[in-house]
Amino acid sequence: AEELSSQSATVTELETTYRNINRALLKIEAGNYGLCEVCGETIVAGRLEILPSARTCTAHMDEERTLPL
């Protein structure tokens, strides 16, 4: 049961990552990639280099997990 719980958590995390990557690709196509979904400000290049699917600027990164998928 413990292994199943661990695998379930991993699958959930991978699904979220997959959705965020797809969202980033759609943003590139729409021309609004790199903008914070909370405040609309530009996400610094360093953050996007580390996490290309980042949805928020560093000021709002704690809120990223609460954004709707």
N, C-alpha and C positions, 0 to 999 in steps of 0.2 A: 504494500500500500504506500509506503514511504517513497519507493522508487517511482511509482505511478504519479504521485503528487509532484515530485521533482520534475518528471518528464512533462507533465501538464503545464507547469510553470514555465518551462523552457519553450514549449510550443507557443504559449501565449506571448512570451517575449519576442519570439521570432515572427509571429503574425503581426505584432505591433511594428516591429522594425520593417517588415515587408510593406505594410501600409504606408509608413512614413517615407520610405524610398519611392513608392509609387506617387505619393503626394508631391514629393520634391520634383520628380520628373514632370508631372503635370504643371507645377509652378514654373519650371523652366520653359515649357511650351507656351504658357500664358504670359511669360515675361515678368513674373513677380517673385521669382526665386530669390531667397536671401532676405526676405522681409519678415519681421517678427509678427506672428499671428495675434499677439496680445496688443502691442502698441503701434505696429506698422513701421517701426524704425528698422534700419538696415542691420542685419546680423553681421558681426565682424568676420572678416575672412578667416582668421585663425580658428574661430569656432566652427565654421563651415568646413575647413580643412580637416579638423578632427572628427566632426560629425556632419557629413554632407546633407543628411536628412533633418538637421536641426530645424525646429519650427519656431523657436523663440530666440530673442537676443539674450545676452548673459544676465541682464537685469531681471528677466522673467523666466529663466531656465528652470526654476523650481516649480513653475506653473505648467510646464510642458506636459507632465504626466497627467494633468487634470483636463487637458484639452480633449474635445471629442475626437474619436477615431474617425 
